[in-house]
């Protein structure tokens, strides 16, 4: 509950920026200061971007941010086009870390870490934190979905769900089914999906010929 309360406050602070058309792009624990009353303050807007700005100085292929907390679209060099959902991802990483005691993605170096962010899967919180309330786990999972459109559309919606959970009310998020999860994996890994499909066809064809 303490983690959810702090993250909800952080998300509400980030939403104030989102409401002004600003994306932080480098949310991480080091950029959140806690007052004596444990009231978080979001700081360091050095990489922030004004969404409505007509002047864009960031190269399309630039990788900007902190690898462990950056979204997949940032890791792919799409920094120029990131929106509020990139900040939602970073907030999700922070909440995962607060609950599990470790970051959701690891790598031996920066490039392997970026690869995990883009293509890897997190260790489910249910395994990391047995007994974690289901709705809180689903909130984190929604933040960490690879496709931006599958996440909360901005920090305000994330904060609203966290507040709802804290108040014992229903949250908006729903669990992802096996078919939906499988389809998203195929979209993220088309080469592996093609090889797997060919392998299945080969095995089925071989079995049919052998049986005949």
CORFENTA-V870549 format. One record per residue. D_LAST is the distance of its C-alpha to the last C-alpha in whole Angstrom. Layout:
# CORFENTA-V870549
D_LAST ; D_LAST
This chain:
# CORFENTA-V870549
62 ; 64 ; 61 ; 60 ; 64 ; 65 ; 62 ; 63 ; 66 ; 65 ; 62 ; 65 ; 67 ; 64 ; 64 ; 68 ; 67 ; 63 ; 66 ; 68 ; 65 ; 65 ; 62 ; 63 ; 60 ; 61 ; 61 ; 61 ; 63 ; 65 ; 66 ; 67 ; 70 ; 71 ; 75 ; 77 ; 76 ; 72 ; 72 ; 69 ; 70 ; 68 ; 69 ; 69 ; 68 ; 68 ; 64 ; 65 ; 64 ; 65 ; 63 ; 65 ; 66 ; 66 ; 67 ; 64 ; 64 ; 61 ; 59 ; 55 ; 54 ; 56 ; 55 ; 58 ; 58 ; 58 ; 54 ; 54 ; 55 ; 54 ; 51 ; 48 ; 49 ; 52 ; 50 ; 48 ; 52 ; 52 ; 55 ; 57 ; 55 ; 55 ; 56 ; 57 ; 54 ; 54 ; 57 ; 55 ; 52 ; 55 ; 57 ; 53 ; 53 ; 57 ; 56 ; 53 ; 55 ; 58 ; 56 ; 54 ; 56 ; 54 ; 53 ; 49 ; 48 ; 49 ; 49 ; 50 ; 52 ; 52 ; 49 ; 47 ; 49 ; 48 ; 45 ; 44 ; 46 ; 44 ; 41 ; 41 ; 41 ; 44 ; 44 ; 44 ; 48 ; 47 ; 46 ; 49 ; 51 ; 50 ; 52 ; 52 ; 53 ; 50 ; 52 ; 53 ; 50 ; 48 ; 51 ; 51 ; 47 ; 48 ; 50 ; 48 ; 45 ; 44 ; 45 ; 48 ; 48 ; 46 ; 49 ; 53 ; 54 ; 57 ; 59 ; 61 ; 58 ; 57 ; 61 ; 60 ; 57 ; 59 ; 62 ; 60 ; 58 ; 62 ; 63 ; 61 ; 60 ; 56 ; 55 ; 53 ; 50 ; 46 ; 43 ; 40 ; 37 ; 34 ; 32 ; 36 ; 36 ; 32 ; 33 ; 36 ; 35 ; 32 ; 35 ; 37 ; 34 ; 33 ; 31 ; 30 ; 28 ; 27 ; 25 ; 24 ; 22 ; 21 ; 20 ; 18 ; 16 ; 15 ; 14 ; 12 ; 11 ; 10 ; 9 ; 6 ; 5 ; 5 ; 4 ; 0
